[in-house]
Amino acid sequence: MTQLSHTDMAARVARDIPDGSYVNLGIGMPTLVGDVISAGKEIVFHSENGILGMGPAPAPGEVDWELINAGKSPVTLLPGGSYFHHTDSFMMMRGGHIDVTVLGAFQVSEQGDLANWATDDAHLPPAVGGAMDLAVGAKRVLVLMMHTTPDGRAKLLPECTYPLTAAQVVHRIYTELAVIDVGPDGFVVRDMVVGLSREDLQERTGASLAFADEVALLEPSGS
């Protein structure tokens, strides 16, 4: 079984973002989504540090360190884009003006609880940023993360063991193995990577999985 690459995962998220959406991308892997939106879609990307109309990462040699996203990575600004005060950015987030946010996570519970700001690792200091505001302010919350921790511990659980960012907010989860909805009765698998059995996916998941009537297959690109 070949897992999806980070780019494959971001591309799968991008497929689910409706044309015309205002979208916030969290730091880390979620920022890749902005680089793989299809040319036929017009998506307005928002960054919590005060950007609207954010473009993809700049080409080598074209970096402007005066223009960075919330994760301090250089970005570009599309025609018509703007940057503004941090307070105005958080007003957009808290006011329900963001259609979709794509966030990373340490854990997600089967109720859709999100934990993405603190762990039990003393070497990883807590850092909530604007995640709490995004998680409760965005109309739809998508999580892009690895299915397990580097040492193999489950991140999809009956209950989160880490401090919550927000309760019952996650709609869909994208990992290197599957696409999983948070339904009224828990996790529902919509897509699975080619070559992975349902039993294997369940073994890597800490909560019970249900499966959609038709589970689509995800084909790694080899990137």
HELIX and SHEET records of a PDB file:
HELIX    1   1 HIS A    6  ARG A   15  1                                  10    
HELIX    2   2 MET A   29  ASP A   35  5                                   7    
HELIX    3   3 HIS A   86  ARG A   94  1                                   9    
HELIX    4   4 ALA A  131  GLY A  137  1                                   7    
HELIX    5   5 ARG A  198  GLU A  203  1                                   6    
SHEET    1   A10 THR A  76  TYR A  83  0                                        
SHEET    2   A10 ILE A  51  GLY A  55 -1                                        
SHEET    3   A10 VAL A  44  SER A  47 -1                                        
SHEET    4   A10 TYR A  22  LEU A  25  1                                        
SHEET    5   A10 VAL A 100  LEU A 103  1                                        
SHEET    6   A10 ARG A 140  LEU A 144  1                                        
SHEET    7   A10 VAL A 170  TYR A 174  1                                        
SHEET    8   A10 ALA A 178  GLY A 183 -1                                        
SHEET    9   A10 GLY A 186  VAL A 193 -1                                        
SHEET   10   A10 LEU A 209  LEU A 218  1                                        
SHEET    1   B 3 LEU A 114  ALA A 115  0                                        
SHEET    2   B 3 GLN A 107  SER A 109 -1                                        
SHEET    3   B 3 LEU A 156  LEU A 157  1                                        
END                                                                             
